[in-house]
């Protein structure tokens, strides 16, 4: 081994070590950010439903970007998902897929 080749190997090891440390820190930071952004909807800012409330309904608060209608909260996705994707997304929102109960919900 020549001194030049030994020095080159040491330099490469330092660079590879630095890259590994940077990548590890990036994974940790992205994991923390992911957990912060995927917050519990129960902690989301609440938006009051219709005011004054519809006759015969109770006052109900819904998460922001959800629609309040007759004491229920509805969320309409702007994305395109198949049925299974939508079903899997509901528990993350602490909700369930809408089962239409009456004509009023159908019009909604």
C-alpha distances in whole Angstrom, upper triangle without the diagonal:
4,7,8,6,7,10,11,11,13,15,16,16,19,20,21,22,25,26,26,28,30,31,32,34,36,37,39,40,42,43,45,46,47,49,51,52,53,56,59,62,64,62,63,65,69,71,75,76,80,82,84,83,85,88,88,84,82,80,77,73,71,67,66,66,68,72,75,78,81,79,76,72,71,67,67,63,63,60,60,60,61,63,61,58,61,62,59,59,62,61,59,61,64,66,67,68,71,74,77,80,83,84,83,79,79,80,78
4,5,5,6,9,10,11,13,14,16,17,19,20,21,23,25,26,27,29,31,32,33,35,36,38,39,41,42,44,46,47,48,50,51,52,54,56,60,62,65,63,63,66,69,71,75,77,80,82,85,84,86,89,89,85,83,81,77,74,71,68,67,67,69,73,75,79,81,80,77,73,72,68,68,64,63,60,61,61,62,65,62,60,63,64,60,60,63,62,60,62,65,67,68,69,73,75,78,81,84,85,84,80,80,81,78
4,6,5,6,9,10,11,12,14,15,17,18,20,21,23,24,26,27,29,30,32,33,35,36,38,39,41,42,44,45,46,48,50,51,52,55,58,61,63,61,61,64,67,69,73,75,78,80,83,82,84,87,87,84,82,79,76,72,70,66,65,65,68,71,74,77,80,78,75,72,71,67,67,63,62,60,60,60,62,64,62,59,62,63,60,59,63,62,59,61,64,66,68,68,72,75,78,81,83,84,83,79,79,80,77
4,5,5,6,9,10,11,12,14,15,17,18,20,21,23,24,26,27,29,30,32,33,35,36,38,39,41,42,43,45,47,48,49,51,53,57,59,62,60,60,62,65,68,71,73,76,78,81,80,82,86,85,82,80,77,74,71,68,64,63,63,66,69,72,75,78,76,73,70,68,65,64,61,60,57,58,58,60,62,60,57,60,61,58,57,61,60,57,60,62,64,66,67,70,73,76,79,81,82,80,77,77,78,75
4,5,5,6,9,10,10,12,14,15,16,18,20,21,22,24,26,27,28,30,31,33,35,36,37,39,41,42,43,45,47,47,49,52,55,57,60,58,58,61,64,66,70,72,75,77,80,79,81,84,84,80,78,76,72,69,66,63,62,62,64,67,70,73,76,75,71,68,67,63,62,59,58,55,56,55,57,60,57,55,58,59,55,55,58,58,55,58,60,62,64,64,68,70,73,76,79,80,78,75,75,76,73
4,5,5,6,9,10,11,13,14,15,17,19,20,21,23,24,26,27,29,30,32,33,35,36,38,39,41,42,44,45,46,48,50,54,56,59,57,57,60,63,65,69,71,74,76,79,78,80,83,83,79,77,75,71,68,65,62,61,61,63,67,70,73,76,74,71,67,66,63,62,59,58,55,56,56,57,59,57,54,57,58,55,55,58,57,54,57,59,61,63,64,67,70,73,76,78,79,78,75,75,76,73
4,5,5,6,9,10,11,12,14,15,17,18,20,21,23,24,26,27,29,30,32,33,35,36,38,39,41,43,44,45,47,49,52,55,57,55,55,58,61,63,67,69,72,74,77,76,78,81,81,78,76,73,70,66,64,60,59,59,62,65,68,71,74,72,69,66,65,61,61,58,56,54,55,55,57,59,56,54,57,58,54,54,57,56,53,56,58,60,62,63,66,69,72,75,77,78,77,73,74,74,72
4,5,5,6,9,10,11,12,14,15,17,18,20,21,22,24,26,27,29,30,32,33,35,36,37,39,41,42,43,45,47,50,53,56,54,54,56,59,62,65,67,70,72,75,74,76,79,79,76,74,71,68,64,62,58,57,57,59,63,66,69,72,70,67,64,62,59,58,55,54,51,52,52,54,56,54,51,54,55,52,51,55,54,51,53,56,58,60,60,64,67,69,72,75,76,74,71,71,72,69
4,5,5,6,9,10,10,12,14,15,16,18,20,21,22,24,26,27,29,30,31,33,35,36,37,39,41,42,43,46,49,52,54,52,52,55,58,61,64,66,69,71,74,73,75,78,78,74,72,70,66,63,60,57,56,56,58,62,65,68,71,69,66,62,61,57,57,54,53,50,51,50,52,54,52,49,52,53,50,49,53,52,49,52,54,56,58,59,62,65,68,71,73,74,73,69,70,70,68
4,5,5,6,9,10,10,12,14,15,17,18,20,21,23,24,26,27,29,30,32,33,35,36,38,39,40,42,44,48,50,53,51,51,53,57,59,63,65,68,70,73,72,74,77,77,73,71,69,65,62,59,56,55,55,57,61,64,67,70,68,65,61,60,57,57,53,53,50,51,51,53,55,52,50,52,53,50,49,52,51,48,51,53,56,57,58,62,65,68,70,73,74,73,69,69,70,67
4,5,5,6,9,10,11,12,14,15,17,18,20,21,23,25,26,27,29,30,32,33,34,37,38,39,40,43,46,49,51,49,49,51,55,57,61,63,66,68,71,70,72,75,75,71,70,67,64,60,58,54,53,53,56,59,62,65,68,66,63,60,59,55,55,51,50,48,49,49,51,53,51,48,51,52,48,48,51,50,47,50,52,54,56,57,60,63,66,69,71,72,71,67,68,68,65
4,5,5,6,8,10,10,12,14,15,16,18,20,21,22,24,26,27,28,30,31,32,35,36,37,38,41,44,47,50,48,48,50,53,56,59,61,64,66,69,68,70,73,73,70,68,65,62,58,56,52,51,51,54,57,60,63,66,64,61,58,56,53,52,49,48,46,46,46,48,50,48,45,48,49,46,45,48,48,45,47,50,52,54,54,58,61,63,66,69,70,68,65,65,66,63
4,5,5,6,9,10,10,12,14,15,16,18,20,21,23,24,26,27,29,30,31,33,35,36,37,40,43,46,48,46,47,49,52,55,59,61,64,66,68,67,69,73,72,68,67,64,61,57,55,51,50,51,53,57,59,62,65,63,60,57,56,52,52,49,48,45,46,46,48,50,47,44,47,48,45,44,47,46,43,46,48,51,52,53,57,60,63,65,68,69,68,64,65,66,63
4,6,5,6,9,10,11,12,14,15,17,18,20,21,23,24,26,27,28,30,32,33,34,36,38,42,44,47,45,45,47,51,53,57,59,62,64,67,66,68,71,71,67,65,63,59,56,53,50,49,49,52,55,58,61,64,62,59,56,55,51,51,48,47,45,46,46,48,50,47,45,47,48,45,44,47,46,43,45,47,50,52,53,56,59,62,65,68,69,67,64,64,65,62
4,5,5,6,9,10,11,12,14,15,16,18,20,21,22,24,26,27,28,30,32,32,34,37,40,43,45,43,43,45,49,51,55,57,60,62,65,64,66,69,69,65,63,61,57,54,51,48,47,47,49,53,56,59,62,60,57,54,52,49,49,45,44,42,43,43,45,47,45,42,45,46,42,42,45,44,41,43,46,48,50,51,54,57,60,63,65,66,65,61,62,62,59
4,5,5,6,9,10,11,12,14,15,17,18,20,21,23,25,26,27,29,30,31,33,35,38,41,44,42,42,45,48,50,54,56,59,61,64,63,64,68,67,64,62,60,56,53,50,46,46,46,48,52,54,57,60,58,55,52,51,47,47,44,43,40,41,41,43,45,42,40,42,43,40,39,43,42,39,41,44,46,48,49,52,55,58,61,63,64,63,59,60,61,58
4,5,5,6,9,10,11,12,14,15,17,18,20,21,23,24,26,27,29,30,32,34,37,40,42,40,41,43,47,49,53,55,58,60,63,62,64,67,67,63,61,58,55,52,49,45,45,45,47,51,54,57,60,57,55,51,50,47,47,44,43,41,42,41,43,45,43,40,42,43,40,39,42,41,38,41,43,45,47,48,52,55,58,60,63,64,63,59,60,61,58
4,5,5,6,9,10,11,12,14,15,16,18,20,21,22,24,26,27,28,30,32,36,38,41,39,39,41,45,47,51,53,56,58,60,60,62,65,65,61,59,57,53,50,47,43,43,43,45,49,52,55,58,56,53,50,49,45,45,42,41,39,41,40,43,45,42,39,42,43,39,38,41,40,37,39,42,44,46,47,51,54,57,59,62,63,61,58,58,59,56
4,5,5,6,9,10,10,12,14,15,16,18,20,21,22,24,26,26,28,31,34,37,39,37,37,40,43,45,49,51,54,56,59,58,60,63,63,59,57,55,51,48,45,42,41,41,43,47,50,53,56,54,51,47,46,43,43,39,39,36,38,37,39,42,39,36,39,40,36,36,39,38,35,37,40,42,44,45,48,51,54,57,59,60,59,55,55,56,53
4,5,5,6,9,10,11,12,14,15,17,19,20,21,23,24,26,27,29,32,35,38,36,36,39,42,45,48,50,54,56,58,57,59,62,62,58,56,54,50,47,44,41,40,41,43,46,49,52,55,53,50,46,45,42,42,39,38,36,37,36,38,40,38,35,37,38,35,34,37,36,33,36,38,40,42,43,47,50,53,55,58,59,58,54,55,56,53
4,5,5,6,9,10,11,12,14,15,17,18,20,21,23,24,26,28,31,34,36,34,35,37,41,43,47,49,52,54,57,56,58,61,61,57,55,52,49,45,43,39,39,40,42,45,48,51,54,52,49,45,45,41,42,39,38,36,38,37,39,41,39,36,38,39,35,34,37,36,32,35,37,40,42,43,47,50,53,55,58,59,57,54,55,55,52
4,5,5,6,9,10,10,12,14,15,16,18,20,21,22,24,26,30,32,35,33,33,35,38,41,45,47,50,52,54,54,56,59,59,55,53,50,47,44,41,37,37,37,39,43,46,49,52,50,47,43,43,39,39,36,36,34,35,35,37,39,37,34,36,37,34,33,35,34,31,33,36,38,40,42,45,48,51,53,56,57,55,52,52,53,50
4,5,5,6,9,10,10,12,14,15,16,18,20,21,22,25,28,31,33,31,32,34,37,40,43,45,49,51,53,52,54,57,57,53,51,49,46,42,40,36,35,35,38,41,44,47,50,48,45,42,40,37,37,34,33,31,33,32,34,36,34,31,33,34,31,30,33,32,29,31,34,36,38,39,42,45,48,51,53,54,53,49,50,51,48
4,5,5,6,9,10,11,13,14,15,17,19,20,21,23,27,30,32,30,30,33,37,39,43,45,48,50,53,52,53,57,56,52,50,48,44,41,39,35,35,35,37,41,43,47,49,47,44,41,40,37,37,34,34,32,33,33,35,36,34,31,33,34,30,29,32,31,27,30,32,35,37,38,42,45,48,50,53,54,53,49,50,51,48
4,5,5,6,9,10,11,12,14,16,17,18,20,22,25,28,30,28,28,31,34,37,41,43,46,48,51,50,52,55,55,51,49,46,43,39,37,33,33,34,36,40,42,45,48,46,43,40,39,36,36,33,33,32,33,33,35,37,34,31,33,34,30,29,32,30,27,29,31,34,37,38,41,45,47,50,52,53,52,48,49,50,47
4,5,5,6,8,10,10,12,14,15,16,18,20,24,26,29,27,27,29,33,35,39,41,44,46,49,48,50,53,53,49,47,45,41,38,35,31,31,31,33,37,40,43,46,44,41,37,36,33,33,30,30,28,30,30,32,34,32,28,30,31,28,27,29,29,25,27,30,32,34,36,39,42,45,47,50,51,49,46,46,47,44
4,6,5,6,9,10,10,12,14,15,16,19,22,25,27,26,26,29,32,34,38,40,43,45,48,47,48,52,51,47,46,43,40,36,34,30,30,30,32,36,38,42,44,42,39,36,35,32,32,29,29,27,29,28,30,31,29,26,28,29,25,24,27,26,23,25,27,30,32,33,37,40,43,45,48,49,47,44,45,46,43
4,6,5,6,9,10,11,12,14,15,17,20,24,26,24,24,27,30,33,37,39,42,44,47,46,48,51,50,46,44,42,38,35,33,29,29,30,32,36,38,41,44,41,38,35,35,32,33,30,30,28,30,29,32,33,30,27,29,30,26,25,27,26,22,25,27,30,32,34,37,40,43,45,48,49,48,44,45,46,43
4,5,5,6,8,10,11,12,14,16,19,22,24,22,22,25,28,31,35,37,40,42,44,44,46,49,49,45,43,40,37,33,31,27,27,28,30,34,36,39,42,40,37,34,33,30,31,28,28,27,29,29,31,33,30,27,28,29,26,24,27,25,22,24,26,29,31,33,36,39,42,44,47,48,46,43,44,45,41
4,5,5,6,9,10,10,12,14,18,20,23,21,21,24,27,29,33,35,38,40,43,42,44,47,47,43,41,39,35,32,29,25,25,25,27,31,34,37,40,38,35,31,30,27,28,25,25,23,25,25,27,29,27,24,25,26,23,21,24,23,19,21,24,26,29,30,33,36,39,42,44,45,43,40,41,42,38
4,5,5,6,9,10,11,13,16,19,21,20,20,23,26,29,33,34,38,40,42,41,43,46,45,42,40,38,34,31,28,25,25,25,27,31,33,36,39,36,34,30,30,27,28,25,25,24,26,25,27,28,26,23,24,25,21,20,22,21,17,20,22,25,27,28,32,35,38,40,43,44,42,39,40,41,38
4,5,5,6,9,10,11,15,18,19,17,18,21,24,27,31,33,36,38,41,39,42,45,44,40,38,36,32,29,27,23,23,24,26,30,32,35,38,35,33,29,29,26,28,25,26,25,27,26,29,30,28,24,25,26,23,21,23,21,18,19,21,25,27,29,32,35,38,40,43,44,42,39,40,41,38
4,5,5,6,8,10,14,16,19,17,16,19,22,25,29,31,34,36,38,37,39,43,42,39,37,34,31,27,25,21,21,22,24,28,30,33,36,34,31,28,27,24,25,23,23,22,25,24,27,28,26,23,24,25,22,19,22,21,17,18,21,24,26,28,31,34,36,39,41,42,40,37,38,39,35
4,5,5,6,9,12,15,17,16,16,19,22,24,28,30,33,35,38,36,38,41,41,37,35,33,29,26,24,20,20,20,22,26,28,31,34,32,29,26,25,22,23,20,21,20,22,21,24,25,23,19,20,21,18,16,18,17,14,15,18,21,23,25,28,31,33,36,38,40,38,34,36,36,33
4,6,5,7,10,13,15,14,14,18,20,23,27,28,32,34,36,35,37,40,39,36,33,31,28,25,22,19,19,20,22,25,27,31,33,30,28,25,24,22,23,21,22,21,24,22,25,25,23,20,21,21,18,16,18,16,12,14,16,19,22,24,27,30,33,35,38,39,37,34,35,36,33
4,6,6,9,12,14,12,12,15,18,21,24,27,30,32,34,33,35,38,38,34,32,30,26,23,21,17,17,19,20,24,26,29,32,29,27,24,24,21,23,21,22,22,24,24,26,27,25,22,22,23,20,18,19,18,14,15,17,20,23,25,27,31,33,35,38,39,37,34,35,36,32
4,5,9,11,13,12,11,14,17,19,23,25,28,30,33,32,34,37,37,33,31,28,25,22,19,15,15,16,18,21,24,27,30,28,25,22,21,18,20,18,18,18,21,21,23,24,23,20,19,21,18,15,17,16,12,13,16,18,21,23,25,29,31,33,35,36,34,31,32,33,29
4,7,9,12,11,11,14,17,19,23,24,27,30,32,31,32,35,35,31,29,27,24,21,18,14,15,16,17,20,22,26,28,26,23,20,19,17,18,16,18,17,19,19,21,21,20,17,17,17,15,12,13,13,9,10,12,15,18,20,22,26,28,30,33,34,32,29,30,31,28
4,6,9,7,8,11,14,17,20,22,26,28,30,28,30,33,33,29,27,25,21,18,16,12,13,15,16,19,21,24,27,24,22,18,19,16,19,18,19,19,22,21,24,23,22,19,18,19,17,14,14,13,9,10,11,14,18,20,22,26,28,30,33,34,32,29,30,31,28
4,5,6,7,11,12,16,18,20,24,26,28,26,28,31,30,26,24,22,18,16,13,11,13,15,15,18,19,22,24,21,19,16,17,15,18,17,20,20,22,21,23,23,21,19,18,18,16,13,12,11,8,8,8,12,15,18,20,23,26,27,30,32,30,26,29,30,26
4,5,5,8,9,12,15,16,20,22,24,23,24,27,27,23,21,19,15,12,10,7,9,11,11,14,15,18,20,18,15,12,13,12,15,15,17,18,21,20,22,22,21,19,17,17,16,13,11,11,8,6,7,10,13,16,18,21,23,25,27,29,26,23,25,26,23
4,6,8,9,12,14,16,20,21,23,21,23,26,25,21,19,17,13,11,9,8,11,13,12,15,15,19,20,17,15,13,15,14,18,18,21,22,24,23,25,24,24,22,19,19,18,15,14,12,11,9,8,11,15,18,19,22,24,25,27,29,27,24,27,27,24
4,7,8,12,15,17,21,22,24,23,25,28,28,24,21,19,15,12,11,9,11,14,14,17,17,21,22,19,18,15,17,16,19,20,22,23,26,25,28,27,26,24,22,22,21,18,16,15,13,11,12,14,18,21,22,25,27,28,31,32,29,27,29,30,26
4,6,9,13,15,18,20,22,21,24,27,27,23,21,18,15,11,9,6,7,10,11,14,15,19,21,18,17,14,15,14,17,17,19,20,23,23,26,25,25,22,20,21,20,17,16,15,13,11,12,14,18,20,21,24,26,27,29,30,28,25,27,28,24
4,7,10,13,16,17,20,19,22,25,25,22,19,16,13,10,9,6,6,10,11,14,14,18,20,18,17,14,15,15,17,18,20,22,25,25,28,28,28,25,23,24,23,20,19,19,17,14,15,17,20,22,22,26,27,28,30,30,27,25,28,27,24
4,6,9,13,14,16,16,18,21,22,18,16,12,10,6,5,5,6,9,9,11,11,15,17,14,14,11,13,13,16,18,20,22,25,26,28,27,28,26,23,24,23,20,18,19,17,14,15,15,19,21,21,24,25,25,27,28,24,22,25,25,21
4,6,9,11,14,13,16,19,20,16,15,11,9,6,5,6,5,8,8,9,9,12,15,13,13,10,12,13,16,18,19,22,25,26,28,28,29,26,23,24,25,21,20,21,19,16,17,17,20,21,20,23,24,24,25,26,22,21,23,22,19
4,7,7,10,9,12,16,16,13,11,8,7,5,6,9,9,11,10,10,8,11,12,11,12,11,13,14,17,20,22,25,27,28,30,29,31,29,25,26,27,24,22,23,22,18,18,18,21,22,21,23,23,24,24,24,21,20,23,22,18
4,6,8,7,9,13,14,10,10,7,6,6,7,10,10,11,9,8,5,7,9,8,9,9,11,13,16,19,21,24,26,27,29,28,29,28,24,25,26,23,21,22,22,18,18,17,19,20,19,21,20,20,20,21,17,16,19,18,15
4,6,5,7,11,13,10,10,8,9,9,10,13,13,14,12,9,7,8,9,9,11,11,13,15,18,21,22,26,28,29,31,30,32,30,27,28,29,26,24,26,25,22,22,21,22,23,20,22,21,21,20,20,16,16,19,18,15
3,5,8,11,13,11,11,8,10,11,13,16,16,16,15,13,11,11,12,12,14,15,17,19,21,24,26,29,32,33,35,34,35,34,30,31,33,30,27,29,28,25,25,24,25,26,24,26,25,24,23,23,19,20,23,21,18
4,7,9,11,10,10,8,11,13,15,18,18,19,18,15,12,12,12,12,15,16,19,21,23,27,28,32,34,35,37,35,37,36,32,33,34,32,29,30,30,27,26,25,27,27,25,27,25,24,23,23,20,20,23,22,19
4,6,8,6,7,6,8,11,13,16,17,18,16,13,10,9,8,9,12,13,16,19,21,25,27,30,32,33,34,33,34,33,30,30,32,29,26,28,28,24,24,22,24,24,22,23,22,21,20,20,17,17,21,19,17
4,6,6,8,9,11,13,15,18,19,19,17,14,10,8,7,8,12,14,16,19,21,25,27,30,32,32,33,32,34,33,29,30,32,29,26,28,29,25,25,23,23,24,21,22,20,18,17,17,14,15,18,17,15
4,6,8,10,13,16,18,22,23,23,20,17,14,12,9,10,14,17,19,22,24,28,30,33,35,35,36,34,36,36,32,32,34,32,29,30,32,28,27,25,26,26,23,23,21,19,18,18,15,17,20,19,18
4,7,10,12,16,18,22,23,24,21,18,14,12,8,9,13,16,19,22,25,28,31,33,35,35,36,33,35,35,31,31,33,31,28,29,30,27,25,23,24,25,22,22,20,18,17,18,15,16,20,19,18
4,7,9,12,14,18,20,20,17,15,11,9,6,6,9,13,15,19,22,25,28,30,32,32,33,31,32,32,28,28,30,28,25,26,27,23,22,20,21,22,19,20,18,16,16,17,14,15,19,18,16
4,6,10,12,16,18,20,17,15,11,11,8,6,10,12,16,19,22,25,28,31,32,32,33,31,32,32,28,28,29,27,24,25,26,22,20,19,21,22,20,21,20,19,19,20,17,17,21,21,19
4,7,10,14,16,17,15,13,10,10,9,7,10,11,15,18,21,24,27,29,31,32,33,31,32,31,28,28,29,27,23,24,24,21,20,19,21,22,21,22,22,21,21,22,19,19,22,22,19
4,7,10,13,14,12,11,8,9,9,6,7,8,12,15,18,21,23,26,28,28,30,28,29,28,24,24,25,23,20,20,21,17,16,15,18,19,18,20,20,19,20,22,18,17,21,21,18
4,7,9,12,10,10,8,11,11,9,9,8,11,13,17,19,21,24,27,27,29,27,28,26,23,23,24,21,18,19,19,15,15,14,17,19,18,21,21,21,22,23,20,19,22,22,18
4,6,8,6,7,6,10,12,9,8,6,8,10,13,15,18,20,23,23,25,24,25,23,20,20,21,18,15,16,16,12,12,12,15,16,16,19,19,20,21,22,19,17,20,20,16
4,6,6,8,9,13,15,13,11,8,10,9,12,14,16,18,21,21,24,23,23,21,18,19,19,16,14,15,14,10,11,12,15,16,17,20,21,22,24,25,22,19,22,22,18
4,5,8,10,14,17,15,14,10,11,10,12,13,15,17,20,21,24,24,24,22,19,21,21,17,16,17,15,12,14,14,17,18,18,22,22,24,25,26,23,20,22,22,18
4,7,10,13,16,16,13,10,9,7,9,10,11,14,17,18,21,21,22,20,17,19,20,16,15,17,15,12,15,14,16,17,17,20,21,23,23,24,21,18,20,19,16
4,7,10,13,12,10,6,5,5,7,10,12,15,17,18,20,20,21,19,16,17,18,15,13,15,15,11,13,12,14,14,13,17,17,19,20,20,18,15,17,17,13
4,6,10,10,8,6,5,6,8,12,13,17,19,20,22,21,23,21,18,19,21,18,16,18,18,14,15,13,15,15,13,16,16,17,17,18,14,12,15,14,10
4,7,7,6,5,6,9,12,15,17,20,22,23,24,23,25,24,20,21,22,20,17,19,19,15,16,14,15,16,14,16,15,16,16,17,13,12,15,14,11
4,6,5,6,7,11,13,16,19,22,23,24,25,23,25,25,21,22,24,21,19,21,21,18,18,15,16,16,13,15,13,13,13,13,10,9,12,12,9
4,6,8,10,14,16,20,22,25,26,27,28,25,27,27,23,23,26,24,20,22,23,20,19,17,17,17,14,15,14,13,12,13,10,10,13,13,11
4,7,10,14,16,20,23,25,27,27,28,25,27,26,23,22,24,22,19,20,21,18,17,15,16,17,14,15,15,14,14,16,13,12,16,16,13
4,7,10,13,16,19,22,23,23,24,22,23,22,19,19,21,19,15,17,18,14,14,11,12,13,11,13,12,12,13,15,12,10,14,15,12
4,7,10,13,16,19,20,20,22,20,21,20,16,17,18,16,13,15,15,12,12,9,11,12,10,13,13,14,16,17,14,12,15,15,12
4,7,10,13,15,17,17,18,17,19,17,14,15,17,14,11,14,15,11,12,9,10,10,8,12,12,14,15,16,13,10,12,13,9
4,6,9,12,14,14,16,15,17,15,11,13,15,12,10,13,13,9,11,9,10,10,10,13,14,16,18,18,16,13,14,15,11
4,6,9,11,12,14,14,16,14,11,13,15,12,11,15,15,12,14,12,12,10,10,14,14,17,18,18,16,13,14,14,11
4,5,8,9,12,12,14,11,9,12,13,10,11,14,13,12,15,13,13,11,12,16,17,20,21,21,20,16,17,17,14
4,7,9,13,14,16,13,12,15,16,13,14,18,16,15,18,17,17,15,16,19,20,23,24,23,22,19,19,18,16
4,6,10,12,14,11,10,14,14,12,14,17,15,15,18,17,17,15,16,20,21,24,26,25,24,21,20,21,18
4,7,10,12,9,9,13,13,12,14,17,17,17,20,18,17,15,16,19,20,24,25,25,24,21,20,21,19
4,7,8,5,6,9,10,9,12,15,15,15,18,16,15,13,15,17,19,23,25,25,25,21,20,22,20
4,6,5,6,9,10,11,13,16,16,17,19,17,15,12,15,16,18,22,24,24,25,21,20,22,21
4,5,5,6,9,10,11,14,15,16,17,15,12,9,12,13,15,19,21,22,23,19,18,20,19
4,5,5,6,9,10,12,13,15,16,15,12,11,14,15,18,21,24,25,26,22,21,24,22
4,5,5,6,9,11,11,13,15,14,12,11,14,16,19,22,25,26,26,22,22,24,22
4,5,5,6,10,10,11,13,11,9,8,11,13,16,19,22,23,22,19,18,20,18
4,5,5,8,10,11,11,10,7,6,10,12,15,18,21,23,23,19,19,22,20
4,6,6,8,10,11,10,9,10,13,16,19,22,25,26,26,22,23,25,23
4,6,5,7,9,9,9,9,13,16,19,21,24,26,25,21,22,23,21
4,5,5,6,5,5,7,10,13,16,18,21,23,22,18,19,22,19
4,5,5,6,7,9,13,15,19,20,24,26,25,21,23,25,22
4,5,8,10,12,15,18,21,23,26,28,27,23,24,26,23
4,5,8,11,13,16,19,21,24,25,24,20,22,23,20
4,7,11,13,16,18,20,23,25,23,20,22,24,21
4,7,9,12,15,16,19,21,20,16,18,20,18
4,6,9,12,14,17,19,18,15,16,19,17
4,6,10,12,15,17,17,13,14,16,14
4,6,9,11,13,13,9,10,13,11
4,6,9,12,12,9,10,13,12
4,6,8,9,6,6,10,10
4,7,8,7,8,11,11
4,5,6,7,9,10
4,5,5,6,9
4,5,5,6
4,5,5
4,5
4
